[in-house]
Amino acid sequence: MPTTLRPAITALLVALATALIPQSASAQDAGVLAITHKSPFNCGKTFYANNWLPDHNPSGSIDWQDYGGDDINGETVRATAAGTAYFSDAGSTSYGKWVEVRHSDGTRTRYAHLASMVRSAGSSLSVSQGTVIGTVGSTGGSNAPHLHYEQRTSTGAMDTSPTVDGVTVSLGQKKAITSTNSCGGNPYTPEEVCGSGYSVIDSAALTGGRTYLLYNSGNGYNCVATLKTSNLGTASAMSAFLEPQGENRTTDSGSYDYYAGPVRRDAASQCVKWGGSVGSSSYTSGFEHCS
């Protein structure tokens, strides 16, 4: 073989061998984490994300902890990305009250040691980025209030350098991260408020919000929910009501952060009057939608 050809042939063989060698699991998984995550807290809240070493189980998970004078105990916990949330309770062991959100690309996030959850154990809920799923606590095998948070690949492996709000927290790092979650609008939808099987059939604009009428063709129930579009996260007066024709009106009113309702009534083959309010702005329909 001519000497001048040897380097080229050697390089070609190396390239072919490299292409034929299977990728490691970590290399394959790295490309799966395509979803962008935000901090699991209210807009503007700052807490420490601690990916501490050694002996954190599982390695690569984040402990969200107090920052400065801000106490994390009781803080609202939000989904860091959209997906389906599954609610579980391990009692006084392990994660305690915890939620796993499964995202559209197969990846998952976990939120553990919660004080409360918005659904009972065994339930599921379709969530948007920013949907409230619980509050911070110290249930299960926890020594102090904090939020245990994980990002997992589609194979279930841990991402040991998770990124939230554009900040990557690698093994052994502790970083203060300010949340931009739910800064752009109401994290809830009327379908989420009313529940599975309900679809919007009408709505009316309010100053600072909108009131919605939904119907569930599976059980014949209507549902009304009023959602804010301003002053989000700040309790203020709002209401939602539903009145099947010939029956008493049912109203949910109070001082709420994001929505009033759901108000559900059996209204098969009945006309309904519905509406709601945000502050002094209100809407009341006539009797309509006679299903």
C-alpha positions in Angstrom: 0.0 0.0 0.0 1.4 3.4 -0.9 2.5 5.3 2.2 0.5 8.4 1.3 -2.8 6.4 1.4 -2.3 5.0 4.9 -3.4 8.2 6.9 -6.6 8.6 4.9 -7.6 5.0 5.2 -6.9 5.0 8.9 -9.1 8.1 9.4 -11.9 6.4 7.4 -11.7 3.3 9.5 -11.9 5.3 12.7 -14.9 7.3 11.5 -16.7 4.1 10.5 -16.0 2.5 13.9 -17.2 5.5 15.8 -20.4 5.6 13.8 -21.1 1.9 14.6 -20.5 2.1 18.3 -23.8 2.4 20.2 -24.3 5.7 22.1 -24.3 5.6 25.9 -27.6 6.0 27.7 -26.6 9.4 28.9 -25.7 10.6 25.4 -29.0 9.3 24.0 -31.0 10.8 26.9 -29.4 14.2 26.6 -31.2 15.0 23.4 -34.6 14.0 24.9 -34.8 16.9 27.3 -36.2 19.4 24.8 -38.9 21.0 26.9 -38.1 24.4 28.6 -38.8 24.5 32.3 -39.5 27.4 34.5 -39.2 27.7 38.3 -41.9 25.8 40.2 -42.9 29.0 42.1 -45.0 32.2 41.7 -43.7 34.9 39.4 -41.0 37.0 41.0 -40.3 34.6 43.9 -36.6 33.8 44.5 -35.4 30.6 46.2 -32.2 28.6 46.4 -31.9 25.6 44.0 -29.5 23.2 45.8 -28.1 20.3 43.8 -26.0 19.2 46.7 -23.4 16.5 47.2 -22.8 14.0 48.6 -25.6 11.6 49.5 -28.5 13.3 47.9 -31.0 10.6 46.8 -31.4 10.5 43.9 -28.3 12.3 42.8 -29.0 15.2 40.6 -32.3 16.2 42.2 -32.8 19.7 43.4 -33.8 20.8 46.9 -35.5 24.2 46.7 -34.8 26.1 50.0 -35.2 29.4 51.7 -33.5 32.4 50.2 -32.7 35.5 52.3 -35.7 36.3 54.5 -38.1 34.4 52.2 -39.5 31.2 53.9 -40.4 28.5 51.4 -42.7 26.7 53.7 -46.3 26.8 52.4 -45.3 28.3 49.0 -47.4 27.6 46.0 -45.9 24.9 43.8 -46.5 25.1 40.0 -45.8 22.8 37.1 -42.5 23.8 35.5 -43.8 22.7 32.0 -47.1 21.5 30.5 -48.2 17.8 30.7 -50.3 15.4 32.7 -49.9 15.5 36.5 -50.3 12.3 38.5 -50.8 12.6 42.3 -49.4 10.2 44.9 -49.0 9.9 48.6 -46.3 7.7 50.2 -47.4 8.7 53.7 -44.7 9.2 56.3 -42.0 7.7 54.1 -40.0 8.6 50.9 -41.5 11.4 48.9 -44.6 11.8 51.1 -47.2 13.7 49.1 -45.8 14.0 45.6 -46.6 14.7 42.0 -45.1 13.5 38.7 -45.8 15.5 35.6 -45.3 13.6 32.3 -44.5 15.9 29.4 -45.3 15.6 25.7 -41.7 14.5 24.8 -41.8 11.6 27.4 -39.7 13.4 30.0 -41.0 13.8 33.5 -40.7 16.2 36.5 -41.3 15.3 40.1 -42.3 17.5 43.1 -42.0 15.9 46.5 -42.6 16.4 50.3 -45.7 18.6 49.5 -47.9 19.8 52.3 -51.0 19.7 50.1 -52.0 18.7 46.5 -54.8 20.1 44.4 -56.0 16.6 43.6 -56.3 13.4 45.8 -53.8 10.6 45.5 -54.5 8.4 42.5 -55.9 11.3 40.5 -54.6 13.0 37.4 -54.9 16.4 35.9 -53.9 18.0 32.5 -51.7 21.0 33.4 -50.2 24.0 31.6 -46.9 25.5 32.5 -47.6 27.3 35.7 -50.7 25.4 36.8 -50.8 25.1 40.6 -50.3 21.5 41.8 -49.7 21.9 45.5 -47.9 23.7 48.3 -44.4 23.2 49.9 -44.2 21.2 53.0 -42.2 18.5 54.8 -44.1 15.2 54.3 -42.5 11.8 53.9 -38.8 11.4 54.7 -38.1 15.1 55.1 -36.3 16.8 57.9 -37.4 20.4 57.1 -39.8 22.2 54.7 -38.4 22.3 51.2 -39.4 21.2 47.7 -37.7 18.1 46.3 -37.6 18.5 42.5 -36.4 16.2 39.7 -36.1 16.3 35.9 -36.0 12.8 34.3 -35.5 11.7 30.8 -38.0 9.7 28.8 -36.2 6.5 30.0 -36.6 7.5 33.6 -32.9 8.5 34.1 -32.1 11.5 36.2 -30.9 14.7 34.5 -28.1 15.5 36.9 -27.7 19.1 35.6 -31.3 20.3 35.4 -32.1 23.8 33.9 -34.9 26.0 35.1 -35.6 29.6 34.0 -32.5 29.4 31.9 -30.2 28.5 34.8 -28.4 25.2 34.9 -27.7 23.8 38.3 -25.0 21.1 38.1 -24.0 18.6 40.7 -22.6 20.3 43.8 -24.0 23.8 42.9 -26.4 26.0 44.8 -27.9 28.9 42.9 -30.6 31.6 43.7 -33.2 31.5 40.9 -36.0 34.0 40.4 -39.2 32.6 38.9 -40.7 33.8 35.7 -43.5 31.2 35.9 -47.0 32.5 35.3 -45.8 36.0 34.7 -47.7 36.2 31.4 -51.2 35.2 32.2 -53.7 33.0 34.2 -52.1 29.5 34.5 -55.6 27.9 34.6 -58.0 27.2 31.8 -61.8 26.9 32.3 -61.5 23.2 31.3 -59.0 22.6 34.1 -61.2 24.4 36.6 -64.4 22.4 35.7 -62.7 19.1 35.1 -62.5 16.2 32.7 -65.3 16.0 30.1 -66.3 19.7 30.1 -66.0 21.9 27.0 -66.6 25.6 26.7 -69.9 26.5 24.9 -70.1 30.2 25.7 -68.2 33.0 27.4 -68.5 36.7 28.2 -65.8 39.3 28.7 -65.4 41.2 32.0 -63.1 44.0 33.0 -60.1 42.1 34.4 -61.4 38.6 33.5 -63.8 36.4 31.6 -66.7 34.1 32.6 -67.2 30.8 30.9 -70.1 28.3 30.5 -69.1 24.7 29.9 -71.1 21.5 29.2 -70.4 17.9 29.8 -72.3 15.8 27.3 -71.4 12.6 29.2 -73.4 13.5 32.3 -75.6 16.4 31.3 -74.0 18.9 33.7 -73.2 22.5 33.0 -70.3 24.3 34.7 -69.4 28.0 35.1 -66.0 29.4 35.9 -64.8 33.0 36.0 -61.1 33.5 35.4 -59.0 36.6 36.0 -56.8 38.3 33.3 -55.3 40.9 35.7 -54.2 41.1 39.3 -53.2 37.4 39.0 -52.0 35.8 42.3 -53.6 38.6 44.3 -56.9 37.8 46.1 -59.8 40.0 45.0 -63.5 39.8 44.8 -65.0 37.6 42.0 -67.9 35.2 41.5 -69.4 32.6 39.2 -73.1 31.4 39.2 -75.4 28.9 37.4 -79.2 28.7 37.5 -81.1 26.0 35.7 -84.5 27.3 34.7 -87.1 26.7 37.5 -84.5 26.0 40.1 -82.5 28.0 42.7 -79.2 29.7 41.7 -75.9 28.3 42.9 -73.1 30.9 43.3 -69.5 30.8 44.3 -68.2 34.2 45.4 -65.3 35.3 47.4 -61.8 36.7 47.3 -59.7 34.6 45.0 -56.3 34.7 43.4 -57.1 33.2 39.9 -60.7 32.0 39.5 -64.1 31.6 40.9 -66.0 28.3 40.6 -66.4 25.7 39.4 -70.2 25.8 39.8 -71.6 22.6 38.4 -75.4 21.8 38.0 -77.4 19.0 36.3 -79.1 20.8 33.5 -79.9 18.2 30.9 -82.9 19.3 28.8 -83.0 22.6 30.7 -82.3 26.2 29.8 -79.7 27.9 32.1 -78.9 31.4 33.3 -75.2 31.9 34.0 -72.5 34.5 34.6 -70.0 35.9 37.0 -68.1 39.0 38.1 -64.6 40.4 38.7 -64.7 43.3 41.0 -67.5 45.6 39.9 -67.6 44.2 36.4 -70.3 41.5 36.0 -72.3 39.5 33.4 -75.7 37.8 33.6 -77.1 35.9 30.7 -80.7 35.2 29.9 -82.1 31.7 30.0 -80.4 30.0 27.1 -78.4 26.9 25.9 -81.4 24.7 26.4 -79.7 21.3 26.0 
